[in-house]
Amino acid sequence: MADKSPQIRVSKQESASEAVESERATLIQLHAAEYLALTTRNTYWTTLQYALGPITAGAFVVLAEGRSFVPGILLSWSAAVFFDLIMLVYYGTVFEIFNNTRYLECELRKDVQGLMRKSDFWRYERYLRNRKAYPPWWDFVPMTFSVAAPLTTCLFRRVSWSTGDWVGLAICLIFNVMTLRLALGAVAAQGEFRREK
C-alpha cells in the first residue's frame, strides 16, 4: 500500500499540471482571437477612412450640380457642414483605431505576456517606438481643414450675411468641437501605447 501512494500523488500532480497547461493554452487562444478581432476592426476603420475621400468628392459634385436651383446660403453651408461631418467621421475612425491599439498594447499584451514563456510578440508598435514617429501635433493637421470650411464659407457669405448663416456657422462649430475632442482623445491614446513598454 505504501508503494502506490507516491504514484497516486505524482499522477494527481501531473493531471493538475496538465489542467493548468490546458487552461493557459486556452487563454492564449482566446487572447489571440481577441487580437485578431480588434485588428480586423482596425482594418474596417481604415477602409472607412479611405472611403471618405470618394464620398466627399461625390457630395461636392452633387452640390455643384445644384448651384443653379439651390439658394446660395443653403449650398454654401451644406458644403461646409458636410465637410465638417466628414472630418468628424474621420477623427472618429482615428480615435477608434488608436483606442483599439492602446488596448492591444497596454492591456492585452500584459495578459498574454503573463501566459507566454517567450515575450517577443506583437513587435510592430515597439519597432515604431524605437524610431522617430511623426510628432503628436501631426494628428491635428487634418483638423485645419475642418476649421477652414466654415471660415471659407463665412468669407464668401460676408456680403449677404443672414440668420441662416448663423445657423450654419453654429452647426459647423458644434462639429468642430466634437472633432477636436476626438482628435485629443486619439492623440492621448497614441501617446499611451507609444510609451508603453
C-alpha positions in Angstrom: 0.0 0.0 0.0 2.9 2.3 0.7 4.2 1.9 -2.8 1.0 3.1 -4.5 0.8 6.4 -2.6 3.7 8.2 -4.3 2.4 7.1 -7.7 -1.1 8.5 -7.0 0.4 11.7 -5.7 2.6 12.1 -8.9 -0.4 11.2 -11.0 -2.5 13.9 -9.3 0.3 16.5 -9.8 0.7 15.6 -13.4 -3.1 15.9 -14.0 -3.1 19.3 -12.2 -0.1 20.4 -14.3 -1.8 19.3 -17.5 -5.0 21.2 -16.4 -3.0 24.4 -15.8 -1.2 24.0 -19.1 -4.5 23.4 -20.9 -6.1 26.4 -19.3 -3.0 28.5 -20.3 -3.2 27.3 -23.9 -7.0 28.1 -24.0 -6.4 31.6 -22.6 -3.7 32.2 -25.2 -6.1 31.1 -28.0 -8.8 33.4 -26.6 -6.4 36.4 -26.4 -5.2 35.6 -30.0 -8.8 35.6 -31.2 -9.4 38.9 -29.4 -6.3 40.3 -31.0 -7.5 39.2 -34.4 -11.0 40.6 -33.9 -9.5 44.1 -32.9 -7.0 44.2 -35.8 -9.8 43.2 -38.2 -11.9 46.0 -36.7 -9.0 48.4 -37.3 -8.8 47.3 -40.9 -12.5 48.1 -41.3 -12.0 51.6 -39.7 -9.1 52.2 -42.1 -11.2 51.2 -45.1 -13.9 53.6 -44.0 -11.2 56.4 -43.8 -10.2 55.7 -47.4 -13.9 55.7 -48.5 -14.3 59.2 -47.1 -12.4 60.8 -50.0 -14.6 59.5 -52.8 -17.7 60.2 -50.7 -16.6 63.8 -50.2 -15.8 64.2 -53.9 -19.2 62.8 -54.9 -21.1 65.0 -52.5 -19.3 68.1 -53.8 -20.2 67.1 -57.4 -23.8 66.8 -56.4 -23.7 70.2 -54.6 -22.0 71.8 -57.6 -24.8 70.4 -59.9 -27.4 72.0 -57.6 -25.9 75.5 -57.8 -28.4 76.6 -60.4 -31.5 75.9 -58.4 -30.4 75.7 -54.7 -30.1 79.1 -52.8 -26.5 80.2 -52.3 -26.8 80.2 -48.5 -28.0 76.6 -48.4 -25.4 75.4 -50.9 -22.5 77.2 -49.1 -23.4 76.0 -45.6 -24.4 72.5 -46.9 -20.8 72.1 -48.3 -19.2 73.4 -45.0 -21.4 71.3 -42.7 -20.9 68.2 -44.9 -17.2 68.6 -44.9 -17.1 69.1 -41.1 -19.2 66.0 -40.8 -16.7 64.1 -42.9 -13.9 65.3 -40.7 -15.8 64.3 -37.6 -16.2 60.7 -39.0 -12.5 60.7 -40.0 -11.4 61.6 -36.4 -13.9 59.1 -35.1 -12.1 56.4 -37.0 -8.7 57.6 -35.9 -9.9 57.6 -32.3 -11.3 54.0 -32.6 -8.1 52.8 -34.3 -5.8 54.3 -31.7 -8.1 53.2 -28.8 -8.1 49.6 -30.1 -4.3 49.7 -30.5 -4.0 51.2 -27.0 -6.0 48.2 -25.6 -3.9 45.7 -27.5 -0.6 47.2 -26.5 -1.4 48.3 -22.9 -3.8 45.7 -21.7 -3.9 42.6 -23.8 -0.2 42.4 -24.2 0.3 42.2 -20.4 -2.2 39.4 -20.2 -0.5 37.4 -23.0 3.0 38.1 -21.6 1.9 36.5 -18.3 0.9 33.4 -20.2 3.8 33.1 -22.7 7.2 31.8 -21.8 8.7 33.9 -24.6 7.5 37.5 -24.6 8.7 38.5 -28.1 5.4 39.0 -29.9 3.4 41.9 -31.4 6.5 43.8 -32.1 5.4 46.5 -34.6 4.5 49.2 -32.1 7.7 48.6 -30.2 9.6 48.7 -33.5 8.0 52.1 -34.2 8.7 53.3 -30.6 12.4 53.0 -31.3 12.2 55.1 -34.4 11.2 58.6 -35.0 7.5 58.6 -35.3 5.7 61.7 -36.5 5.0 64.2 -33.7 1.6 64.1 -32.0 0.6 67.5 -33.4 0.7 65.9 -36.9 -2.6 64.2 -36.0 -4.2 67.7 -35.8 -3.2 68.8 -39.3 -6.4 67.4 -41.0 -8.4 69.4 -38.4 -7.2 72.6 -40.0 -9.4 71.7 -43.0 -12.4 71.3 -40.7 -11.8 74.8 -39.3 -11.2 76.2 -42.7 -14.5 75.0 -44.1 -16.7 77.4 -42.0 -14.2 80.2 -42.2 -14.1 80.0 -46.0 -17.9 79.9 -46.1 -18.0 83.0 -43.8 -15.6 84.8 -46.2 -17.8 84.1 -49.2 -21.1 84.9 -47.3 -19.9 88.1 -45.6 -21.7 90.4 -48.0 -25.1 88.8 -47.7 -24.9 87.5 -44.1 -28.2 86.4 -42.7 -29.8 84.4 -39.8 -29.3 81.2 -41.9 -25.5 81.9 -41.9 -25.5 82.0 -38.1 -27.3 78.6 -38.0 -24.8 77.1 -40.5 -21.9 78.5 -38.5 -23.3 77.2 -35.2 -23.6 73.7 -36.7 -20.1 73.8 -38.0 -18.7 75.0 -34.7 -20.5 72.1 -32.9 -18.9 69.6 -35.3 -15.6 71.3 -34.9 -15.7 71.0 -31.1 -16.7 67.3 -31.4 -13.9 66.7 -33.9 -11.4 68.4 -31.6 -12.5 66.2 -28.7 -12.0 63.1 -30.8 -8.6 64.3 -32.1 -7.4 65.0 -28.5 -8.6 61.5 -27.4 -6.8 59.9 -30.4 -3.6 61.7 -29.6 -3.8 60.7 -26.0 -4.4 57.1 -26.9 -1.5 57.1 -29.3 0.8 58.7 -26.7 -0.2 56.0 -24.2 0.6 53.0 -26.4 3.7 54.5 -27.9 5.1 55.0 -24.3 4.0 51.5 -23.1 7.0 49.2 -22.6 
